[in-house]
Structure formats: C-alpha cells, structure tokens
Amino acid sequence: MQLSLKKYGWKCVLGAEVAYVLCVLGGFLPLRSAAGIQIHHTIFETLPGFTWISFGSFILGAIYMFVFAWIFASYFVWMHNSSLTNK
C-alpha cells in the first residue's frame, strides 16, 4: 500500500512542531544546572538566525521544523513507495 505524501507529510510536520514547542518550553524549566540550561539554549542557536528567545526566532524555528519535517516525509514516502513491488 502506497503512502500519501500529503497525509504523511502533515503528520510529520505536526509531530515536529509539537516536539519543537516542547523543547523550547523545556528551556525555561529549571531542571538542569546553569551550564546545562546554557547548552540547551546554545543548541537552539545553532539554527541560522535563531537567538534565545525572541518571538521572531521562535517563528523562524517553527519554519525550520516545517521544512525539515517535509523533507523527511518526502524522502520516507519516496523510499517506501519505490520499494513496493508489483506482483
């Protein structure tokens, strides 16, 4: 059965956006040491144009997650559908 890029892509986007929001919110929780929190923020700042924390950067990160999720979905759907054999 072939996968639909539209359906699978939007599911990947939803998952990526939820994970992104949870990870950003996790950066505000004082569950780690000061150095651990700084590393958490620095990892986000590896995204080009992202600075901790501004609304513009939050939106930019969401756009990055959308693009990455759609690329992943496209590759996965292509790989799955092209590996099916017709008998």
PyMOL CGO cylinders between C-alpha atoms (Angstrom):
from pymol import cmd
from pymol.cgo import CYLINDER

trace = [
    CYLINDER, 0.00, 0.00, 0.00, 1.47, 3.32, -1.03, 0.3, 1, 1, 1, 1, 1, 1,
    CYLINDER, 1.47, 3.32, -1.03, 1.84, 6.21, 1.37, 0.3, 1, 1, 1, 1, 1, 1,
    CYLINDER, 1.84, 6.21, 1.37, 0.28, 9.57, 0.61, 0.3, 1, 1, 1, 1, 1, 1,
    CYLINDER, 0.28, 9.57, 0.61, 2.86, 12.38, 0.81, 0.3, 1, 1, 1, 1, 1, 1,
    CYLINDER, 2.86, 12.38, 0.81, 0.16, 14.86, 1.76, 0.3, 1, 1, 1, 1, 1, 1,
    CYLINDER, 0.16, 14.86, 1.76, -1.15, 12.82, 4.71, 0.3, 1, 1, 1, 1, 1, 1,
    CYLINDER, -1.15, 12.82, 4.71, 2.24, 11.56, 5.90, 0.3, 1, 1, 1, 1, 1, 1,
    CYLINDER, 2.24, 11.56, 5.90, 3.88, 14.95, 5.41, 0.3, 1, 1, 1, 1, 1, 1,
    CYLINDER, 3.88, 14.95, 5.41, 1.35, 16.79, 7.54, 0.3, 1, 1, 1, 1, 1, 1,
    CYLINDER, 1.35, 16.79, 7.54, 1.65, 14.15, 10.27, 0.3, 1, 1, 1, 1, 1, 1,
    CYLINDER, 1.65, 14.15, 10.27, 5.43, 14.60, 10.28, 0.3, 1, 1, 1, 1, 1, 1,
    CYLINDER, 5.43, 14.60, 10.28, 5.00, 18.38, 10.43, 0.3, 1, 1, 1, 1, 1, 1,
    CYLINDER, 5.00, 18.38, 10.43, 2.59, 18.09, 13.36, 0.3, 1, 1, 1, 1, 1, 1,
    CYLINDER, 2.59, 18.09, 13.36, 4.98, 15.83, 15.25, 0.3, 1, 1, 1, 1, 1, 1,
    CYLINDER, 4.98, 15.83, 15.25, 7.97, 18.05, 14.57, 0.3, 1, 1, 1, 1, 1, 1,
    CYLINDER, 7.97, 18.05, 14.57, 6.13, 21.20, 15.65, 0.3, 1, 1, 1, 1, 1, 1,
    CYLINDER, 6.13, 21.20, 15.65, 4.90, 19.61, 18.88, 0.3, 1, 1, 1, 1, 1, 1,
    CYLINDER, 4.90, 19.61, 18.88, 8.41, 18.37, 19.67, 0.3, 1, 1, 1, 1, 1, 1,
    CYLINDER, 8.41, 18.37, 19.67, 9.86, 21.81, 18.86, 0.3, 1, 1, 1, 1, 1, 1,
    CYLINDER, 9.86, 21.81, 18.86, 7.44, 23.63, 21.17, 0.3, 1, 1, 1, 1, 1, 1,
    CYLINDER, 7.44, 23.63, 21.17, 8.09, 21.12, 23.98, 0.3, 1, 1, 1, 1, 1, 1,
    CYLINDER, 8.09, 21.12, 23.98, 11.85, 21.52, 23.56, 0.3, 1, 1, 1, 1, 1, 1,
    CYLINDER, 11.85, 21.52, 23.56, 11.62, 25.32, 23.62, 0.3, 1, 1, 1, 1, 1, 1,
    CYLINDER, 11.62, 25.32, 23.62, 9.40, 25.20, 26.71, 0.3, 1, 1, 1, 1, 1, 1,
    CYLINDER, 9.40, 25.20, 26.71, 11.90, 22.77, 28.28, 0.3, 1, 1, 1, 1, 1, 1,
    CYLINDER, 11.90, 22.77, 28.28, 14.50, 25.52, 28.00, 0.3, 1, 1, 1, 1, 1, 1,
    CYLINDER, 14.50, 25.52, 28.00, 12.59, 27.51, 30.62, 0.3, 1, 1, 1, 1, 1, 1,
    CYLINDER, 12.59, 27.51, 30.62, 12.37, 24.71, 33.19, 0.3, 1, 1, 1, 1, 1, 1,
    CYLINDER, 12.37, 24.71, 33.19, 14.98, 24.92, 35.96, 0.3, 1, 1, 1, 1, 1, 1,
    CYLINDER, 14.98, 24.92, 35.96, 15.58, 21.15, 35.96, 0.3, 1, 1, 1, 1, 1, 1,
    CYLINDER, 15.58, 21.15, 35.96, 19.25, 21.40, 34.99, 0.3, 1, 1, 1, 1, 1, 1,
    CYLINDER, 19.25, 21.40, 34.99, 22.30, 23.26, 36.14, 0.3, 1, 1, 1, 1, 1, 1,
    CYLINDER, 22.30, 23.26, 36.14, 23.02, 26.74, 34.80, 0.3, 1, 1, 1, 1, 1, 1,
    CYLINDER, 23.02, 26.74, 34.80, 25.57, 25.20, 32.43, 0.3, 1, 1, 1, 1, 1, 1,
    CYLINDER, 25.57, 25.20, 32.43, 23.01, 22.64, 31.22, 0.3, 1, 1, 1, 1, 1, 1,
    CYLINDER, 23.01, 22.64, 31.22, 20.45, 25.37, 30.53, 0.3, 1, 1, 1, 1, 1, 1,
    CYLINDER, 20.45, 25.37, 30.53, 23.10, 27.36, 28.65, 0.3, 1, 1, 1, 1, 1, 1,
    CYLINDER, 23.10, 27.36, 28.65, 23.92, 24.32, 26.48, 0.3, 1, 1, 1, 1, 1, 1,
    CYLINDER, 23.92, 24.32, 26.48, 20.20, 23.83, 25.78, 0.3, 1, 1, 1, 1, 1, 1,
    CYLINDER, 20.20, 23.83, 25.78, 19.93, 27.44, 24.59, 0.3, 1, 1, 1, 1, 1, 1,
    CYLINDER, 19.93, 27.44, 24.59, 23.15, 27.19, 22.57, 0.3, 1, 1, 1, 1, 1, 1,
    CYLINDER, 23.15, 27.19, 22.57, 21.91, 24.10, 20.72, 0.3, 1, 1, 1, 1, 1, 1,
    CYLINDER, 21.91, 24.10, 20.72, 18.88, 26.06, 19.53, 0.3, 1, 1, 1, 1, 1, 1,
    CYLINDER, 18.88, 26.06, 19.53, 21.16, 28.91, 18.49, 0.3, 1, 1, 1, 1, 1, 1,
    CYLINDER, 21.16, 28.91, 18.49, 22.91, 26.58, 16.02, 0.3, 1, 1, 1, 1, 1, 1,
    CYLINDER, 22.91, 26.58, 16.02, 19.86, 27.19, 13.78, 0.3, 1, 1, 1, 1, 1, 1,
    CYLINDER, 19.86, 27.19, 13.78, 20.81, 30.09, 11.48, 0.3, 1, 1, 1, 1, 1, 1,
    CYLINDER, 20.81, 30.09, 11.48, 19.18, 33.33, 12.64, 0.3, 1, 1, 1, 1, 1, 1,
    CYLINDER, 19.18, 33.33, 12.64, 17.92, 31.91, 15.96, 0.3, 1, 1, 1, 1, 1, 1,
    CYLINDER, 17.92, 31.91, 15.96, 18.61, 33.82, 19.17, 0.3, 1, 1, 1, 1, 1, 1,
    CYLINDER, 18.61, 33.82, 19.17, 17.28, 32.75, 22.56, 0.3, 1, 1, 1, 1, 1, 1,
    CYLINDER, 17.28, 32.75, 22.56, 14.43, 33.79, 22.96, 0.3, 1, 1, 1, 1, 1, 1,
    CYLINDER, 14.43, 33.79, 22.96, 12.56, 36.16, 20.73, 0.3, 1, 1, 1, 1, 1, 1,
    CYLINDER, 12.56, 36.16, 20.73, 9.22, 35.79, 19.01, 0.3, 1, 1, 1, 1, 1, 1,
    CYLINDER, 9.22, 35.79, 19.01, 10.85, 36.11, 15.59, 0.3, 1, 1, 1, 1, 1, 1,
    CYLINDER, 10.85, 36.11, 15.59, 13.32, 33.36, 16.41, 0.3, 1, 1, 1, 1, 1, 1,
    CYLINDER, 13.32, 33.36, 16.41, 10.53, 31.14, 17.71, 0.3, 1, 1, 1, 1, 1, 1,
    CYLINDER, 10.53, 31.14, 17.71, 8.65, 31.53, 14.42, 0.3, 1, 1, 1, 1, 1, 1,
    CYLINDER, 8.65, 31.53, 14.42, 11.87, 31.01, 12.43, 0.3, 1, 1, 1, 1, 1, 1,
    CYLINDER, 11.87, 31.01, 12.43, 12.50, 27.76, 14.34, 0.3, 1, 1, 1, 1, 1, 1,
    CYLINDER, 12.50, 27.76, 14.34, 8.95, 26.61, 13.61, 0.3, 1, 1, 1, 1, 1, 1,
    CYLINDER, 8.95, 26.61, 13.61, 9.56, 27.30, 9.91, 0.3, 1, 1, 1, 1, 1, 1,
    CYLINDER, 9.56, 27.30, 9.91, 12.79, 25.28, 10.05, 0.3, 1, 1, 1, 1, 1, 1,
    CYLINDER, 12.79, 25.28, 10.05, 10.94, 22.37, 11.67, 0.3, 1, 1, 1, 1, 1, 1,
    CYLINDER, 10.94, 22.37, 11.67, 8.25, 22.54, 8.98, 0.3, 1, 1, 1, 1, 1, 1,
    CYLINDER, 8.25, 22.54, 8.98, 10.86, 22.42, 6.20, 0.3, 1, 1, 1, 1, 1, 1,
    CYLINDER, 10.86, 22.42, 6.20, 12.90, 19.63, 7.83, 0.3, 1, 1, 1, 1, 1, 1,
    CYLINDER, 12.90, 19.63, 7.83, 9.77, 17.55, 8.53, 0.3, 1, 1, 1, 1, 1, 1,
    CYLINDER, 9.77, 17.55, 8.53, 8.53, 17.94, 4.96, 0.3, 1, 1, 1, 1, 1, 1,
    CYLINDER, 8.53, 17.94, 4.96, 11.95, 16.94, 3.55, 0.3, 1, 1, 1, 1, 1, 1,
    CYLINDER, 11.95, 16.94, 3.55, 11.99, 13.89, 5.84, 0.3, 1, 1, 1, 1, 1, 1,
    CYLINDER, 11.99, 13.89, 5.84, 8.43, 12.95, 4.83, 0.3, 1, 1, 1, 1, 1, 1,
    CYLINDER, 8.43, 12.95, 4.83, 9.22, 13.33, 1.12, 0.3, 1, 1, 1, 1, 1, 1,
    CYLINDER, 9.22, 13.33, 1.12, 12.24, 11.08, 1.42, 0.3, 1, 1, 1, 1, 1, 1,
    CYLINDER, 12.24, 11.08, 1.42, 10.45, 8.49, 3.54, 0.3, 1, 1, 1, 1, 1, 1,
    CYLINDER, 10.45, 8.49, 3.54, 7.39, 8.34, 1.29, 0.3, 1, 1, 1, 1, 1, 1,
    CYLINDER, 7.39, 8.34, 1.29, 9.59, 8.09, -1.81, 0.3, 1, 1, 1, 1, 1, 1,
    CYLINDER, 9.59, 8.09, -1.81, 11.71, 5.34, -0.23, 0.3, 1, 1, 1, 1, 1, 1,
    CYLINDER, 11.71, 5.34, -0.23, 8.64, 3.40, 0.93, 0.3, 1, 1, 1, 1, 1, 1,
    CYLINDER, 8.64, 3.40, 0.93, 6.64, 3.74, -2.28, 0.3, 1, 1, 1, 1, 1, 1,
    CYLINDER, 6.64, 3.74, -2.28, 9.58, 2.99, -4.58, 0.3, 1, 1, 1, 1, 1, 1,
    CYLINDER, 9.58, 2.99, -4.58, 10.40, -0.20, -2.67, 0.3, 1, 1, 1, 1, 1, 1,
    CYLINDER, 10.40, -0.20, -2.67, 6.97, -1.72, -3.17, 0.3, 1, 1, 1, 1, 1, 1,
    CYLINDER, 6.97, -1.72, -3.17, 6.90, -4.50, -5.71, 0.3, 1, 1, 1, 1, 1, 1,
    CYLINDER, 6.90, -4.50, -5.71, 4.01, -5.01, -8.07, 0.3, 1, 1, 1, 1, 1, 1,
    CYLINDER, 4.01, -5.01, -8.07, 3.11, -8.65, -8.46, 0.3, 1, 1, 1, 1, 1, 1,
]
cmd.load_cgo(trace, "trace")
